[in-house]
Amino acid sequence: MTAANDNLSFEALTLGLQGEIFALDANMVREILDVIPITEVPGAKPFVGGLINVRGRVVPLVDLRVKFEMDRPPPTADTRIVVVEIDIAGEPTIVGLLADKVYEVTTISGASIEETPDIGMQWRPEFIKGIGKRGKDFIIIPDIARIFTAA
């Protein structure tokens, strides 16, 4: 990657999904919740499996593991809901993201971000902005906007 990637450094909330580390732009994160009661929505697509009440507001709960074709074990003591604000069709939208575990807020250096390899990936490459490296760990940087706008 080029030196121009240094400008792509960002503060990220790292979270776990099926043993993999993912990074979300910390600026989009509004709060992190323990698992709360989820209202199932009959006929809803598995990606948006239910609704939650966040401070009196009805918020869709999304399971990124569905988009990444991962297993979906039941919640554990480490499971969290990351409430984020994203732009969908030009409108700021509040969404809850289910995470197996939340780790920390850290800086992801732009110089450490590489493009997603074309082969050998278990995730859909169109949903990945890049792969960051921190020490010996790889951190997957999902393209949240594309995930939510994909049919």
LUMKOL-70612 format. One line per field, with one value per residue (C-alpha): residue number from 1; x, y, z. Coordinates in Angstrom, 3 decimals. Example, Ala and Ser with C-alpha at 12.3 -4.5 7.8 and 13.67 -1.06 7.14 Angstrom:
residues 2
pos	[1, 2]
c1	[12.300, 13.670]
c2	[-4.500, -1.060]
c3	[7.800, 7.140]
//
This chain:
residues 151
pos	[1, 2, 3, 4, 5, 6, 7, 8, 9, 10, 11, 12, 13, 14, 15, 16, 17, 18, 19, 20, 21, 22, 23, 24, 25, 26, 27, 28, 29, 30, 31, 32, 33, 34, 35, 36, 37, 38, 39, 40, 41, 42, 43, 44, 45, 46, 47, 48, 49, 50, 51, 52, 53, 54, 55, 56, 57, 58, 59, 60, 61, 62, 63, 64, 65, 66, 67, 68, 69, 70, 71, 72, 73, 74, 75, 76, 77, 78, 79, 80, 81, 82, 83, 84, 85, 86, 87, 88, 89, 90, 91, 92, 93, 94, 95, 96, 97, 98, 99, 100, 101, 102, 103, 104, 105, 106, 107, 108, 109, 110, 111, 112, 113, 114, 115, 116, 117, 118, 119, 120, 121, 122, 123, 124, 125, 126, 127, 128, 129, 130, 131, 132, 133, 134, 135, 136, 137, 138, 139, 140, 141, 142, 143, 144, 145, 146, 147, 148, 149, 150, 151]
c1	[0.000, 1.140, 1.969, -1.401, -2.993, -1.613, -4.477, -6.898, -6.007, -9.081, -10.304, -12.103, -14.195, -12.993, -15.461, -15.542, -17.687, -17.045, -13.484, -12.558, -11.803, -13.774, -13.317, -16.080, -15.384, -15.747, -17.467, -20.531, -20.868, -23.485, -23.423, -22.747, -25.437, -25.674, -28.155, -31.676, -35.053, -35.452, -38.846, -38.899, -40.437, -42.451, -41.386, -38.285, -35.129, -32.574, -30.156, -32.605, -33.935, -35.745, -36.339, -34.993, -35.978, -33.115, -34.127, -37.727, -36.779, -37.556, -34.276, -33.724, -31.233, -28.894, -26.773, -23.678, -22.905, -25.736, -24.109, -20.750, -22.311, -21.126, -22.698, -25.092, -24.663, -26.926, -25.823, -23.226, -22.147, -19.827, -22.485, -23.141, -25.292, -23.364, -25.732, -24.519, -25.727, -25.324, -26.408, -29.029, -30.356, -29.239, -30.962, -29.142, -30.425, -29.894, -29.237, -28.158, -25.411, -25.077, -21.468, -20.095, -17.701, -16.557, -12.838, -11.610, -11.308, -7.994, -6.316, -6.092, -3.184, -3.934, -0.498, -1.490, -4.670, -4.455, -6.997, -9.062, -7.424, -9.427, -8.966, -8.822, -11.393, -14.325, -16.237, -17.959, -15.276, -17.801, -18.631, -14.992, -13.195, -9.856, -7.808, -5.874, -2.957, -2.172, 0.719, 0.109, -3.668, -5.641, -8.614, -11.420, -12.822, -16.375, -18.023, -21.082, -22.696, -22.479, -23.763, -26.891, -27.539, -26.983, -30.158]
c2	[0.000, 3.534, 6.306, 7.838, 5.074, 6.719, 9.200, 6.261, 5.640, 5.591, 4.915, 1.584, -0.483, -4.067, -6.875, -10.612, -12.680, -16.430, -16.008, -13.377, -9.739, -7.049, -3.274, -0.660, 3.039, 4.251, 7.429, 5.416, 3.708, 5.237, 2.733, -0.871, -2.875, -6.214, -8.493, -7.196, -8.729, -9.130, -9.017, -11.451, -10.130, -12.802, -13.084, -10.928, -11.867, -13.658, -10.693, -8.469, -10.972, -8.719, -5.408, -4.045, -1.135, 1.331, 4.112, 4.066, 3.864, 0.832, -0.296, -3.150, -5.766, -7.037, -10.177, -9.632, -13.342, -13.948, -11.731, -13.389, -16.874, -17.768, -20.056, -18.384, -19.885, -18.671, -15.613, -16.051, -13.880, -12.008, -11.255, -7.548, -5.294, -2.470, 0.393, 2.312, 5.177, 4.527, 6.320, 4.359, 6.010, 9.415, 9.036, 8.572, 5.279, 3.680, -0.074, -2.649, -5.078, -8.376, -9.179, -12.310, -10.090, -6.460, -5.908, -2.308, 0.986, 1.147, 2.965, 1.082, 2.470, 3.151, 1.799, -1.580, -1.925, -4.183, -5.039, -8.176, -11.131, -12.566, -16.143, -17.922, -15.695, -17.171, -13.854, -12.283, -9.900, -7.256, -6.763, -6.178, -2.819, -4.277, -6.325, -4.484, -5.833, -5.103, -7.070, -10.661, -10.254, -9.645, -7.319, -7.447, -4.034, -4.545, -2.216, -1.459, 0.781, -1.945, -4.596, -2.564, -1.575, -5.035, -6.756]
c3	[0.000, -0.568, 1.858, 0.928, 2.995, 6.138, 5.697, 6.010, 9.672, 11.863, 15.375, 15.393, 17.749, 17.454, 17.917, 17.512, 15.189, 15.174, 16.428, 13.823, 14.689, 12.859, 13.069, 12.858, 12.540, 16.139, 14.922, 13.918, 17.322, 19.642, 22.508, 23.476, 25.255, 26.978, 25.237, 25.844, 24.944, 21.182, 19.511, 16.608, 13.398, 11.552, 7.922, 8.403, 6.557, 8.794, 8.466, 10.386, 12.847, 15.262, 16.942, 20.221, 22.433, 22.849, 25.231, 23.991, 20.315, 18.130, 16.555, 14.060, 15.253, 12.553, 12.626, 10.465, 10.750, 8.270, 5.617, 6.242, 6.075, 9.583, 12.158, 14.590, 18.053, 20.857, 22.890, 25.632, 28.572, 26.150, 23.506, 23.010, 20.859, 19.217, 18.420, 15.375, 13.229, 9.523, 6.387, 4.437, 1.277, 2.548, 5.929, 9.246, 10.640, 14.050, 13.939, 16.507, 15.459, 17.273, 18.253, 19.904, 21.850, 21.958, 22.499, 22.471, 20.647, 18.820, 15.953, 12.685, 10.702, 7.056, 6.201, 7.655, 5.570, 2.544, -0.109, 0.330, -1.438, -4.345, -3.176, 0.134, 1.834, 3.709, 3.597, 0.649, -0.690, -1.748, 1.938, 2.987, 2.619, 3.557, 5.981, 8.657, 10.613, 14.226, 15.611, 14.587, 14.297, 11.125, 11.475, 8.943, 8.008, 6.741, 4.244, 6.377, 3.752, 1.117, 3.546, 4.210, 0.607, -0.893, -2.047]
//
